[in-house]
């Protein structure tokens, strides 16, 4: 089974690394853009990992699928 805590820690590590590794050769706007891109990449990885973990929980019968329609 996928380790949720490990995935979450990886996500926060990526975000922390983004905050610590500002490229001084870029101007302020470019640094913000690069940070935003890195955060988006880390978020996408977290969503993928969470989807896999959720699928595993459903397959193991630990949770059930509930479909909700938002209007």
Secondary structure, DSSP 8 states (H G I E B T S, - for coil): ---HHHHHHHHHHHHHHHHH---TTS-HHHHHHHHHHHHHHHHHHHHHHHHHHHHHHHHTTSS--------
